[in-house]
Each structure stands twice: as structure tokens, then as C-alpha cells.
């Protein structure tokens, strides 16, 4: 039996998107804006594929190629079909709007991790010091739990509601900050 399970971390996708955006001047032909957009969209499709834990992997792959496949024919040959856990489908439109509204309301440069912490209701020192615990959106994602908040924010990046902007500091290191697009 062939078994497939993707190994995915958001940081890997973020690094690829940063490489595409920066397009180093290394003597090769520079990417056009059209190329950058196309490549970034391809990375986002992979992100969506990897984070979709409710649809058979074979169904997803074949749908990408405009073909159909019945998930029952997978015979538990992928991680999604093997998982006997219950998949709960929930409309998170309200939470997505609240997350976007929260990030819009946050002044200054804020990392994705910081924005997620505020959304989930953290009282960490940095959240309190910056006054983000007093924002109307603070804690609105608490009912989702950390894993679902992580998925929500990554999906909001994948659908271009959020983007991460890399900004170099005085030492030349880049930090990524979440922005509403």
C-alpha cells in the first residue's frame, strides 16, 4: 500500500515567498512581476493543499489537474483518509473578519505570532506593554484554540487577506510583520 503524508511548516512556505519577492541579483534573468505573482500563487496552492485536513489528498491532487476521484477509492492510502478522527467543519467567517479588523487596528509593526497571541487573548508581557490587551479584538479567537487560530491566519495569508512584509533592521536582519492587504 502506498501512503502519503505531507510534511509542512508555514515557515517553509514563507521562506519561499520571500525568495520569490526578493529575486536576488545573482546574474540570472530577473523575474518579472507576472512571474513573481504566478510563483507566489503556486506556493499558496501548496499551502492550501497541505493544510486541508478534511479532503482526501488524491481528490485534491487530481482536482488540480481537472480530474475526478472518489475518496472511497483511496482505501486509507493518505493521511487524511487514514485519520479516523472526526473532522469538524465550522464557518469561521466572523472570526476571519475579526482577525482582519484586529490586525488593522494594531499600530506599528507586529509579527504574525504577536497578532495571533493578541487574537487568542494572551496576557504576555509584550501584549500588555503595547496595550494590545485593550484592543476590541483581543481574545476574539479564544474559542477556536491555538491550532485553529494558526490555520485561520495561514489561510488568510493564502487568500491574500494578510501578507507578511519583511523589513530590515539596523543590523541588516529582516523581520516579518503582518499586514492587511
Residue pairs with C-beta under 8 A, 6 or more apart in sequence:
1 75
1 77
2 77
3 77
3 78
3 79
3 82
4 57
4 77
4 78
4 79
5 78
5 79
6 49
6 50
6 57
6 79
8 47
8 50
8 51
10 47
10 150
10 154
13 43
13 44
13 46
13 47
14 164
14 176
16 43
17 40
17 43
17 164
18 166
18 174
18 176
20 31
20 36
20 39
20 40
20 43
21 36
21 40
21 166
22 166
23 30
23 31
23 36
31 39
44 157
44 158
44 159
44 160
45 64
47 154
47 157
47 158
48 155
48 158
49 57
49 60
49 61
49 64
51 151
51 154
51 155
51 158
52 60
52 80
53 80
53 83
53 87
54 80
54 87
54 89
55 71
55 80
56 69
56 71
56 74
56 78
56 80
56 81
57 74
57 78
57 79
57 80
57 81
58 69
58 71
58 73
58 74
58 77
58 78
59 69
59 70
59 71
59 74
62 68
62 69
63 69
71 81
74 81
75 81
76 82
92 144
92 148
92 152
95 140
95 141
95 144
95 152
96 152
96 155
96 156
96 161
98 119
98 137
98 140
98 141
99 115
99 119
99 137
99 140
99 141
99 152
99 153
99 156
100 156
100 161
100 162
100 180
101 136
101 137
102 115
102 118
102 119
102 135
102 136
102 137
102 138
102 140
103 110
103 115
103 162
103 178
103 179
103 180
104 180
105 135
105 136
105 137
106 115
106 118
106 132
106 135
108 130
109 167
109 175
109 177
110 118
110 177
110 178
111 175
111 176
111 177
111 178
112 153
112 162
112 164
112 176
112 178
114 126
114 127
114 132
114 178
115 153
115 178
116 141
116 146
116 149
116 150
116 153
117 124
117 127
118 127
118 132
118 133
118 135
118 137
118 138
119 137
119 138
119 139
119 140
119 141
119 149
119 153
120 139
120 141
120 142
120 144
120 146
120 149
121 138
121 139
121 140
121 141
121 142
122 133
123 133
127 133
127 138
132 138
141 148
141 149
141 152
144 152
153 162
153 178
156 162
157 163
157 164
160 181
161 180
161 181
162 178
162 179
162 180
162 181
163 178
163 179
163 181
164 176
164 177
164 178
164 179
165 176
165 177
165 179
166 174
166 175
166 176
167 174
167 175
167 176
167 177
168 174
169 175
